[in-house]
Amino acid sequence: MDLRNCARCGKLYSFFNHEVCRECFPAELEDFNKVRSYLEKHPNATLFEIGRETGVKRSVLFRFYRSGRLSGK
């Protein structure tokens, strides 16, 4: 069993192929969908613009970017 700390809440959880625990996963998915929707309309936006316009925390955006889920500026 692979135990990790949730990247979102810090709680220890049994890793299931995501950086966040099962309780945080719905919020993580919601944030990602907000970002994806914003980027469809504003493909050249920076991470700072995305955060400001979507309300998604910069730390979450950086995590999406580092994991390869986002690309760009």
N, C-alpha and C positions, 0 to 999 in steps of 0.2 A: 504494500500500500504506500503510495506516494503522498505525503502530507505537505501542504504548502500554506502560506499565508495569503489570504485574499488580497488582491491588488487594490480593491475598492474599500473594504471595511477593516482589513487586517486580521480577520478571524482565521483560525486554523481550519483547513478543510481538506477533504480527500480529493486530490486532483482528478479531474474528469475532462481533461483536454481544453480547459479554459483557465484564464488567469484570475478569474473571480469565482467565488463560491456560488452554490446554487441559489441562495437567497438574493445575491446581488446580480445574478445573470440577467433577469428581466430588465433591470435599470440600465445595465451595460448595453443590452441590445437596443433599448429605446434610445440611448444616447448615440449609438452608432447609426441608427436609422435617421435620426435628426441630422447628423453630420453628412451622411450620404445624400439625403434629400437636398440639403443646402448646397453641397458640392455639385449636384446635377445642374443647379441654376447658376452657380458661381464657381466654375471650374478652376479659376486662377486665384482663388482666395487663399490667404495665408492662414496658418494655424491660429494666429491671434485674432484675425477677422472671424474665423469660424467660431471660435470660443465666444467672442463678443456677441455675435448674431444668434447663436443657437443656445447659449447658456450652459454649454458643456464645459466642465472644468478643463483648464489647460493640462493638468496632470493626466487626465483621461485622454485628451487629444494626443499628447506626447506618447502615451502608452499605445494608442492605436497606430501612430506613425512608426514607432520603434518595432512593433510587431509585424509591420508590413501591411496592415489593413488599410492604411491611408498612404498615398504617395503624392508628391507634388512639392510645392514651395515650402 
